Amino acid sequence: MPITTSHFNLTNGVRQRIVNALGMAQHVCIHNHEHSSSVNEFIGGSDVTTSNGIHAQSTLTSQITIGPDDELYAVADGNAELHVLIVKQD
């Protein structure tokens, strides 16, 4: 089970792919690293916005498993940092 980590600098209102599609399930840990700002981060599919995404609460780590060939995106309502750990379920 290969493990990878990434850090993303999200730009206000710009959707960014944070997990690429693979032919296997992926267990994903997402950490909203905004400790001192009031910026909100959201995750979802390729159509995620700050209105329809799932809120990634500040300073907490959330977990999600995505299926084979699925991708995960993030967007923020300001400039923010997001950390991602992926465990490939091969």
Biopython code that builds the backbone (N, CA, C, O; Angstrom):
import numpy as np
from Bio.PDB.StructureBuilder import StructureBuilder

atoms = [
    (1, "MET", "N", (0.826, -1.181, 0.000)),
    (1, "MET", "CA", (0.000, 0.000, 0.000)),
    (1, "MET", "C", (0.874, 1.249, 0.000)),
    (1, "MET", "O", (1.301, 1.704, 1.061)),
    (2, "PRO", "N", (1.138, 1.796, -1.153)),
    (2, "PRO", "CA", (1.931, 3.027, -1.211)),
    (2, "PRO", "C", (1.210, 4.204, -0.553)),
    (2, "PRO", "O", (-0.003, 4.359, -0.692)),
    (3, "ILE", "N", (1.964, 5.017, 0.154)),
    (3, "ILE", "CA", (1.442, 6.203, 0.826)),
    (3, "ILE", "C", (2.121, 7.419, 0.222)),
    (3, "ILE", "O", (3.340, 7.435, 0.054)),
    (4, "THR", "N", (1.325, 8.453, -0.109)),
    (4, "THR", "CA", (1.878, 9.706, -0.622)),
    (4, "THR", "C", (1.295, 10.868, 0.170)),
    (4, "THR", "O", (0.179, 10.786, 0.682)),
    (5, "THR", "N", (2.059, 11.943, 0.265)),
    (5, "THR", "CA", (1.581, 13.155, 0.920)),
    (5, "THR", "C", (1.792, 14.342, -0.008)),
    (5, "THR", "O", (2.731, 14.369, -0.804)),
    (6, "SER", "N", (0.905, 15.319, 0.108)),
    (6, "SER", "CA", (0.988, 16.534, -0.710)),
    (6, "SER", "C", (0.492, 17.718, 0.105)),
    (6, "SER", "O", (-0.335, 17.573, 1.005)),
    (7, "HIS", "N", (1.010, 18.884, -0.227)),
    (7, "HIS", "CA", (0.529, 20.141, 0.344)),
    (7, "HIS", "C", (0.056, 20.994, -0.825)),
    (7, "HIS", "O", (0.724, 21.081, -1.856)),
    (8, "PHE", "N", (-1.102, 21.622, -0.655)),
    (8, "PHE", "CA", (-1.673, 22.459, -1.709)),
    (8, "PHE", "C", (-1.901, 23.858, -1.173)),
    (8, "PHE", "O", (-2.380, 24.034, -0.053)),
    (9, "ASN", "N", (-1.556, 24.856, -1.980)),
    (9, "ASN", "CA", (-1.870, 26.239, -1.677)),
    (9, "ASN", "C", (-3.077, 26.603, -2.522)),
    (9, "ASN", "O", (-2.969, 26.814, -3.730)),
    (10, "LEU", "N", (-4.228, 26.673, -1.868)),
    (10, "LEU", "CA", (-5.459, 27.009, -2.572)),
    (10, "LEU", "C", (-5.567, 28.514, -2.732)),
    (10, "LEU", "O", (-5.253, 29.273, -1.816)),
    (11, "THR", "N", (-6.013, 28.935, -3.901)),
    (11, "THR", "CA", (-6.196, 30.352, -4.212)),
    (11, "THR", "C", (-7.684, 30.665, -4.187)),
    (11, "THR", "O", (-8.493, 29.863, -4.653)),
    (12, "ASN", "N", (-8.046, 31.799, -3.658)),
    (12, "ASN", "CA", (-9.426, 32.213, -3.480)),
    (12, "ASN", "C", (-10.301, 31.898, -4.697)),
    (12, "ASN", "O", (-10.114, 32.472, -5.771)),
    (13, "GLY", "N", (-11.259, 30.979, -4.517)),
    (13, "GLY", "CA", (-12.239, 30.663, -5.540)),
    (13, "GLY", "C", (-11.771, 29.765, -6.672)),
    (13, "GLY", "O", (-12.556, 29.461, -7.570)),
    (14, "VAL", "N", (-10.513, 29.331, -6.657)),
    (14, "VAL", "CA", (-9.977, 28.505, -7.745)),
    (14, "VAL", "C", (-10.023, 27.033, -7.335)),
    (14, "VAL", "O", (-9.373, 26.628, -6.371)),
    (15, "ARG", "N", (-10.787, 26.250, -8.065)),
    (15, "ARG", "CA", (-10.911, 24.810, -7.815)),
    (15, "ARG", "C", (-9.591, 24.131, -8.189)),
    (15, "ARG", "O", (-8.983, 24.457, -9.208)),
    (16, "GLN", "N", (-9.159, 23.187, -7.357)),
    (16, "GLN", "CA", (-7.900, 22.488, -7.614)),
    (16, "GLN", "C", (-8.083, 20.997, -7.344)),
    (16, "GLN", "O", (-8.657, 20.613, -6.325)),
    (17, "ARG", "N", (-7.594, 20.158, -8.261)),
    (17, "ARG", "CA", (-7.636, 18.707, -8.044)),
    (17, "ARG", "C", (-6.602, 18.356, -6.981)),
    (17, "ARG", "O", (-5.438, 18.743, -7.085)),
    (18, "ILE", "N", (-7.035, 17.617, -5.952)),
    (18, "ILE", "CA", (-6.118, 17.246, -4.872)),
    (18, "ILE", "C", (-5.835, 15.750, -4.845)),
    (18, "ILE", "O", (-4.860, 15.317, -4.231)),
    (19, "VAL", "N", (-6.684, 14.948, -5.510)),
    (19, "VAL", "CA", (-6.446, 13.506, -5.620)),
    (19, "VAL", "C", (-6.743, 13.097, -7.053)),
    (19, "VAL", "O", (-7.852, 13.303, -7.544)),
    (20, "ASN", "N", (-5.751, 12.517, -7.725)),
    (20, "ASN", "CA", (-5.914, 12.048, -9.097)),
    (20, "ASN", "C", (-6.614, 10.698, -9.135)),
    (20, "ASN", "O", (-6.526, 9.918, -8.186)),
    (21, "ALA", "N", (-7.303, 10.426, -10.224)),
    (21, "ALA", "CA", (-7.978, 9.139, -10.415)),
    (21, "ALA", "C", (-6.953, 8.029, -10.610)),
    (21, "ALA", "O", (-5.941, 8.208, -11.287)),
    (22, "LEU", "N", (-7.236, 6.885, -10.007)),
    (22, "LEU", "CA", (-6.440, 5.675, -10.193)),
    (22, "LEU", "C", (-7.407, 4.515, -10.409)),
    (22, "LEU", "O", (-8.604, 4.649, -10.155)),
    (23, "GLY", "N", (-6.912, 3.412, -10.862)),
    (23, "GLY", "CA", (-7.735, 2.241, -11.086)),
    (23, "GLY", "C", (-7.980, 1.432, -9.830)),
    (23, "GLY", "O", (-8.311, 0.249, -9.917)),
    (24, "MET", "N", (-7.827, 2.039, -8.665)),
    (24, "MET", "CA", (-8.034, 1.366, -7.384)),
    (24, "MET", "C", (-8.611, 2.360, -6.391)),
    (24, "MET", "O", (-8.522, 3.570, -6.600)),
    (25, "ALA", "N", (-9.204, 1.858, -5.309)),
    (25, "ALA", "CA", (-9.705, 2.736, -4.253)),
    (25, "ALA", "C", (-8.535, 3.440, -3.561)),
    (25, "ALA", "O", (-7.419, 2.922, -3.513)),
    (26, "GLN", "N", (-8.817, 4.639, -3.023)),
    (26, "GLN", "CA", (-7.805, 5.397, -2.296)),
    (26, "GLN", "C", (-8.410, 5.907, -0.986)),
    (26, "GLN", "O", (-9.500, 6.477, -0.970)),
    (27, "HIS", "N", (-7.685, 5.691, 0.101)),
    (27, "HIS", "CA", (-8.081, 6.232, 1.397)),
    (27, "HIS", "C", (-7.367, 7.573, 1.535)),
    (27, "HIS", "O", (-6.141, 7.634, 1.438)),
    (28, "VAL", "N", (-8.123, 8.646, 1.761)),
    (28, "VAL", "CA", (-7.573, 9.996, 1.747)),
    (28, "VAL", "C", (-7.790, 10.664, 3.100)),
    (28, "VAL", "O", (-8.900, 10.656, 3.631)),
    (29, "CYS", "N", (-6.726, 11.241, 3.654)),
    (29, "CYS", "CA", (-6.801, 12.070, 4.853)),
    (29, "CYS", "C", (-6.561, 13.507, 4.418)),
    (29, "CYS", "O", (-5.589, 13.802, 3.722)),
    (30, "ILE", "N", (-7.451, 14.395, 4.832)),
    (30, "ILE", "CA", (-7.386, 15.799, 4.430)),
    (30, "ILE", "C", (-7.260, 16.642, 5.683)),
    (30, "ILE", "O", (-8.043, 16.489, 6.621)),
    (31, "HIS", "N", (-6.277, 17.531, 5.701)),
    (31, "HIS", "CA", (-6.073, 18.402, 6.861)),
    (31, "HIS", "C", (-6.121, 19.855, 6.411)),
    (31, "HIS", "O", (-5.283, 20.307, 5.631)),
    (32, "ASN", "N", (-7.109, 20.575, 6.914)),
    (32, "ASN", "CA", (-7.213, 22.015, 6.673)),
    (32, "ASN", "C", (-6.208, 22.676, 7.607)),
    (32, "ASN", "O", (-6.395, 22.678, 8.823)),
    (33, "HIS", "N", (-5.152, 23.230, 7.046)),
    (33, "HIS", "CA", (-4.019, 23.726, 7.840)),
    (33, "HIS", "C", (-4.148, 25.214, 8.188)),
    (33, "HIS", "O", (-3.153, 25.851, 8.532)),
    (34, "GLU", "N", (-5.349, 25.768, 8.103)),
    (34, "GLU", "CA", (-5.543, 27.184, 8.396)),
    (34, "GLU", "C", (-5.779, 27.395, 9.885)),
    (34, "GLU", "O", (-6.917, 27.347, 10.353)),
    (35, "HIS", "N", (-4.696, 27.630, 10.630)),
    (35, "HIS", "CA", (-4.780, 27.769, 12.081)),
    (35, "HIS", "C", (-5.201, 29.162, 12.528)),
    (35, "HIS", "O", (-5.846, 29.301, 13.567)),
    (36, "SER", "N", (-4.858, 30.183, 11.777)),
    (36, "SER", "CA", (-5.076, 31.535, 12.285)),
    (36, "SER", "C", (-5.924, 32.409, 11.371)),
    (36, "SER", "O", (-6.120, 33.586, 11.673)),
    (37, "SER", "N", (-6.423, 31.883, 10.285)),
    (37, "SER", "CA", (-7.218, 32.729, 9.392)),
    (37, "SER", "C", (-8.668, 32.289, 9.408)),
    (37, "SER", "O", (-9.006, 31.239, 9.956)),
    (38, "SER", "N", (-9.514, 33.095, 8.807)),
    (38, "SER", "CA", (-10.936, 32.768, 8.752)),
    (38, "SER", "C", (-11.329, 32.261, 7.364)),
    (38, "SER", "O", (-12.469, 32.442, 6.935)),
    (39, "VAL", "N", (-10.393, 31.630, 6.668)),
    (39, "VAL", "CA", (-10.649, 31.093, 5.339)),
    (39, "VAL", "C", (-11.288, 29.711, 5.469)),
    (39, "VAL", "O", (-10.849, 28.882, 6.267)),
    (40, "ASN", "N", (-12.327, 29.479, 4.677)),
    (40, "ASN", "CA", (-13.008, 28.189, 4.663)),
    (40, "ASN", "C", (-12.562, 27.378, 3.456)),
    (40, "ASN", "O", (-12.405, 27.917, 2.360)),
    (41, "GLU", "N", (-12.359, 26.074, 3.662)),
    (41, "GLU", "CA", (-11.983, 25.157, 2.590)),
    (41, "GLU", "C", (-13.086, 24.123, 2.417)),
    (41, "GLU", "O", (-13.732, 23.715, 3.382)),
    (42, "PHE", "N", (-13.293, 23.699, 1.151)),
    (42, "PHE", "CA", (-14.353, 22.754, 0.832)),
    (42, "PHE", "C", (-13.810, 21.689, -0.112)),
    (42, "PHE", "O", (-12.951, 21.975, -0.945)),
    (43, "ILE", "N", (-14.311, 20.459, 0.017)),
    (43, "ILE", "CA", (-13.907, 19.381, -0.882)),
    (43, "ILE", "C", (-15.131, 18.830, -1.592)),
    (43, "ILE", "O", (-16.259, 18.978, -1.121)),
    (44, "GLY", "N", (-14.891, 18.187, -2.743)),
    (44, "GLY", "CA", (-15.978, 17.591, -3.502)),
    (44, "GLY", "C", (-15.493, 17.109, -4.848)),
    (44, "GLY", "O", (-14.298, 16.895, -5.057)),
    (45, "GLY", "N", (-16.426, 16.941, -5.753)),
    (45, "GLY", "CA", (-16.109, 16.489, -7.104)),
    (45, "GLY", "C", (-15.597, 17.621, -7.979)),
    (45, "GLY", "O", (-15.267, 18.702, -7.491)),
    (46, "SER", "N", (-15.536, 17.358, -9.268)),
    (46, "SER", "CA", (-14.968, 18.331, -10.204)),
    (46, "SER", "C", (-15.793, 19.610, -10.307)),
    (46, "SER", "O", (-15.332, 20.601, -10.874)),
    (47, "ASP", "N", (-17.007, 19.594, -9.765)),
    (47, "ASP", "CA", (-17.861, 20.782, -9.789)),
    (47, "ASP", "C", (-17.923, 21.486, -8.430)),
    (47, "ASP", "O", (-18.793, 22.332, -8.221)),
    (48, "VAL", "N", (-17.023, 21.156, -7.508)),
    (48, "VAL", "CA", (-17.091, 21.712, -6.153)),
    (48, "VAL", "C", (-16.968, 23.234, -6.177)),
    (48, "VAL", "O", (-16.173, 23.805, -6.923)),
    (49, "THR", "N", (-17.788, 23.873, -5.328)),
    (49, "THR", "CA", (-17.719, 25.311, -5.112)),
    (49, "THR", "C", (-17.788, 25.554, -3.607)),
    (49, "THR", "O", (-17.955, 24.618, -2.824)),
    (50, "THR", "N", (-17.660, 26.806, -3.217)),
    (50, "THR", "CA", (-17.804, 27.129, -1.797)),
    (50, "THR", "C", (-19.256, 27.008, -1.351)),
    (50, "THR", "O", (-19.540, 27.037, -0.153)),
    (51, "SER", "N", (-20.181, 26.872, -2.305)),
    (51, "SER", "CA", (-21.602, 26.720, -1.983)),
    (51, "SER", "C", (-22.053, 25.267, -1.879)),
    (51, "SER", "O", (-22.967, 24.959, -1.114)),
    (52, "ASN", "N", (-21.414, 24.356, -2.651)),
    (52, "ASN", "CA", (-21.896, 22.973, -2.661)),
    (52, "ASN", "C", (-20.908, 21.956, -2.081)),
    (52, "ASN", "O", (-21.243, 20.777, -1.973)),
    (53, "GLY", "N", (-19.706, 22.386, -1.709)),
    (53, "GLY", "CA", (-18.697, 21.462, -1.196)),
    (53, "GLY", "C", (-18.901, 21.108, 0.268)),
    (53, "GLY", "O", (-19.660, 21.761, 0.985)),
    (54, "ILE", "N", (-18.214, 20.069, 0.690)),
    (54, "ILE", "CA", (-18.206, 19.666, 2.101)),
    (54, "ILE", "C", (-17.121, 20.472, 2.810)),
    (54, "ILE", "O", (-15.968, 20.480, 2.379)),
    (55, "HIS", "N", (-17.483, 21.141, 3.881)),
    (55, "HIS", "CA", (-16.553, 21.997, 4.609)),
    (55, "HIS", "C", (-15.472, 21.169, 5.295)),
    (55, "HIS", "O", (-15.774, 20.215, 6.012)),
    (56, "ALA", "N", (-14.225, 21.533, 5.075)),
    (56, "ALA", "CA", (-13.089, 20.927, 5.776)),
    (56, "ALA", "C", (-12.772, 21.845, 6.954)),
    (56, "ALA", "O", (-12.165, 22.900, 6.772)),
    (57, "GLN", "N", (-13.172, 21.457, 8.135)),
    (57, "GLN", "CA", (-13.061, 22.312, 9.309)),
    (57, "GLN", "C", (-11.604, 22.621, 9.646)),
    (57, "GLN", "O", (-10.736, 21.755, 9.542)),
    (58, "SER", "N", (-11.348, 23.861, 10.049)),
    (58, "SER", "CA", (-9.987, 24.322, 10.337)),
    (58, "SER", "C", (-9.317, 23.468, 11.399)),
    (58, "SER", "O", (-9.928, 23.114, 12.407)),
    (59, "THR", "N", (-8.059, 23.143, 11.160)),
    (59, "THR", "CA", (-7.134, 22.416, 12.037)),
    (59, "THR", "C", (-7.540, 20.974, 12.307)),
    (59, "THR", "O", (-6.927, 20.321, 13.152)),
    (60, "LEU", "N", (-8.544, 20.461, 11.625)),
    (60, "LEU", "CA", (-8.941, 19.072, 11.812)),
    (60, "LEU", "C", (-8.537, 18.232, 10.609)),
    (60, "LEU", "O", (-8.364, 18.747, 9.504)),
    (61, "THR", "N", (-8.392, 16.939, 10.839)),
    (61, "THR", "CA", (-8.104, 15.998, 9.765)),
    (61, "THR", "C", (-9.344, 15.156, 9.525)),
    (61, "THR", "O", (-9.902, 14.578, 10.457)),
    (62, "SER", "N", (-9.774, 15.089, 8.266)),
    (62, "SER", "CA", (-10.929, 14.288, 7.869)),
    (62, "SER", "C", (-10.455, 13.145, 6.997)),
    (62, "SER", "O", (-9.397, 13.224, 6.371)),
    (63, "GLN", "N", (-11.246, 12.072, 6.957)),
    (63, "GLN", "CA", (-10.896, 10.909, 6.153)),
    (63, "GLN", "C", (-12.038, 10.570, 5.211)),
    (63, "GLN", "O", (-13.213, 10.704, 5.552)),
    (64, "ILE", "N", (-11.661, 10.125, 4.009)),
    (64, "ILE", "CA", (-12.635, 9.709, 3.011)),
    (64, "ILE", "C", (-11.992, 8.618, 2.161)),
    (64, "ILE", "O", (-10.783, 8.645, 1.929)),
    (65, "THR", "N", (-12.774, 7.678, 1.705)),
    (65, "THR", "CA", (-12.304, 6.677, 0.753)),
    (65, "THR", "C", (-13.001, 6.956, -0.566)),
    (65, "THR", "O", (-14.228, 7.035, -0.625)),
    (66, "ILE", "N", (-12.216, 7.104, -1.622)),
    (66, "ILE", "CA", (-12.811, 7.320, -2.939)),
    (66, "ILE", "C", (-12.592, 6.070, -3.780)),
    (66, "ILE", "O", (-11.591, 5.368, -3.632)),
    (67, "GLY", "N", (-13.532, 5.812, -4.651)),
    (67, "GLY", "CA", (-13.499, 4.599, -5.453)),
    (67, "GLY", "C", (-12.527, 4.675, -6.612)),
    (67, "GLY", "O", (-11.960, 5.732, -6.887)),
    (68, "PRO", "N", (-12.333, 3.552, -7.294)),
    (68, "PRO", "CA", (-11.478, 3.522, -8.476)),
    (68, "PRO", "C", (-11.951, 4.547, -9.500)),
    (68, "PRO", "O", (-13.151, 4.727, -9.709)),
    (69, "ASP", "N", (-11.004, 5.205, -10.123)),
    (69, "ASP", "CA", (-11.256, 6.185, -11.189)),
    (69, "ASP", "C", (-11.964, 7.453, -10.715)),
    (69, "ASP", "O", (-12.430, 8.227, -11.551)),
    (70, "ASP", "N", (-12.061, 7.694, -9.405)),
    (70, "ASP", "CA", (-12.630, 8.934, -8.881)),
    (70, "ASP", "C", (-11.520, 9.927, -8.569)),
    (70, "ASP", "O", (-10.382, 9.543, -8.300)),
    (71, "GLU", "N", (-11.867, 11.209, -8.609)),
    (71, "GLU", "CA", (-10.944, 12.284, -8.268)),
    (71, "GLU", "C", (-11.563, 13.109, -7.151)),
    (71, "GLU", "O", (-12.769, 13.039, -6.911)),
    (72, "LEU", "N", (-10.733, 13.890, -6.470)),
    (72, "LEU", "CA", (-11.215, 14.756, -5.407)),
    (72, "LEU", "C", (-10.651, 16.158, -5.636)),
    (72, "LEU", "O", (-9.487, 16.326, -5.998)),
    (73, "TYR", "N", (-11.502, 17.156, -5.417)),
    (73, "TYR", "CA", (-11.130, 18.553, -5.648)),
    (73, "TYR", "C", (-11.333, 19.356, -4.372)),
    (73, "TYR", "O", (-12.051, 18.936, -3.465)),
    (74, "ALA", "N", (-10.686, 20.520, -4.316)),
    (74, "ALA", "CA", (-10.851, 21.436, -3.193)),
    (74, "ALA", "C", (-10.934, 22.862, -3.721)),
    (74, "ALA", "O", (-10.416, 23.185, -4.790)),
    (75, "VAL", "N", (-11.601, 23.704, -2.938)),
    (75, "VAL", "CA", (-11.699, 25.131, -3.241)),
    (75, "VAL", "C", (-11.791, 25.861, -1.906)),
    (75, "VAL", "O", (-12.237, 25.286, -0.914)),
    (76, "ALA", "N", (-11.377, 27.110, -1.878)),
    (76, "ALA", "CA", (-11.419, 27.900, -0.642)),
    (76, "ALA", "C", (-11.989, 29.282, -0.938)),
    (76, "ALA", "O", (-11.975, 29.741, -2.080)),
    (77, "ASP", "N", (-12.492, 29.942, 0.110)),
    (77, "ASP", "CA", (-13.011, 31.298, -0.066)),
    (77, "ASP", "C", (-11.965, 32.348, 0.296)),
    (77, "ASP", "O", (-12.306, 33.477, 0.650)),
    (78, "GLY", "N", (-10.720, 31.980, 0.208)),
    (78, "GLY", "CA", (-9.563, 32.842, 0.428)),
    (78, "GLY", "C", (-8.328, 32.032, 0.082)),
    (78, "GLY", "O", (-8.449, 30.928, -0.448)),
    (79, "ASN", "N", (-7.162, 32.544, 0.364)),
    (79, "ASN", "CA", (-5.941, 31.782, 0.133)),
    (79, "ASN", "C", (-5.689, 30.896, 1.347)),
    (79, "ASN", "O", (-5.718, 31.365, 2.485)),
    (80, "ALA", "N", (-5.438, 29.598, 1.095)),
    (80, "ALA", "CA", (-5.369, 28.649, 2.196)),
    (80, "ALA", "C", (-4.403, 27.514, 1.877)),
    (80, "ALA", "O", (-4.018, 27.304, 0.727)),
    (81, "GLU", "N", (-4.025, 26.793, 2.920)),
    (81, "GLU", "CA", (-3.149, 25.631, 2.780)),
    (81, "GLU", "C", (-3.914, 24.373, 3.166)),
    (81, "GLU", "O", (-4.622, 24.347, 4.172)),
    (82, "LEU", "N", (-3.763, 23.328, 2.354)),
    (82, "LEU", "CA", (-4.437, 22.058, 2.578)),
    (82, "LEU", "C", (-3.402, 20.945, 2.471)),
    (82, "LEU", "O", (-2.599, 20.934, 1.537)),
    (83, "HIS", "N", (-3.413, 20.007, 3.421)),
    (83, "HIS", "CA", (-2.501, 18.876, 3.400)),
    (83, "HIS", "C", (-3.293, 17.615, 3.108)),
    (83, "HIS", "O", (-4.405, 17.445, 3.606)),
    (84, "VAL", "N", (-2.713, 16.718, 2.290)),
    (84, "VAL", "CA", (-3.402, 15.503, 1.873)),
    (84, "VAL", "C", (-2.452, 14.315, 2.007)),
    (84, "VAL", "O", (-1.296, 14.380, 1.589)),
    (85, "LEU", "N", (-2.962, 13.217, 2.603)),
    (85, "LEU", "CA", (-2.237, 11.949, 2.673)),
    (85, "LEU", "C", (-3.117, 10.921, 1.974)),
    (85, "LEU", "O", (-4.311, 10.819, 2.260)),
    (86, "ILE", "N", (-2.524, 10.159, 1.056)),
    (86, "ILE", "CA", (-3.266, 9.163, 0.284)),
    (86, "ILE", "C", (-2.656, 7.787, 0.510)),
    (86, "ILE", "O", (-1.444, 7.606, 0.397)),
    (87, "VAL", "N", (-3.516, 6.817, 0.833)),
    (87, "VAL", "CA", (-3.096, 5.421, 0.929)),
    (87, "VAL", "C", (-3.798, 4.695, -0.206)),
    (87, "VAL", "O", (-5.026, 4.609, -0.235)),
    (88, "LYS", "N", (-3.013, 4.174, -1.138)),
    (88, "LYS", "CA", (-3.579, 3.454, -2.277)),
    (88, "LYS", "C", (-3.946, 2.049, -1.834)),
    (88, "LYS", "O", (-3.137, 1.359, -1.215)),
    (89, "GLN", "N", (-5.152, 1.626, -2.145)),
    (89, "GLN", "CA", (-5.695, 0.347, -1.691)),
    (89, "GLN", "C", (-5.476, -0.753, -2.728)),
    (89, "GLN", "O", (-6.439, -1.362, -3.193)),
    (90, "ASP", "N", (-4.228, -1.011, -3.091)),
    (90, "ASP", "CA", (-3.968, -2.021, -4.141)),
    (90, "ASP", "C", (-3.965, -3.430, -3.606)),
    (90, "ASP", "O", (-3.762, -4.378, -4.364)),
]
sb = StructureBuilder()
sb.init_structure("model")
sb.init_model(0)
sb.init_chain("A")
sb.init_seg("    ")
for serial, (resi, resn, name, xyz) in enumerate(atoms, 1):
    if name == "N":
        sb.init_residue(resn, " ", resi, " ")
    sb.init_atom(name, np.array(xyz, "f"), 0.0, 1.0, " ", f" {name:<3s}", serial, name[0])
structure = sb.get_structure()
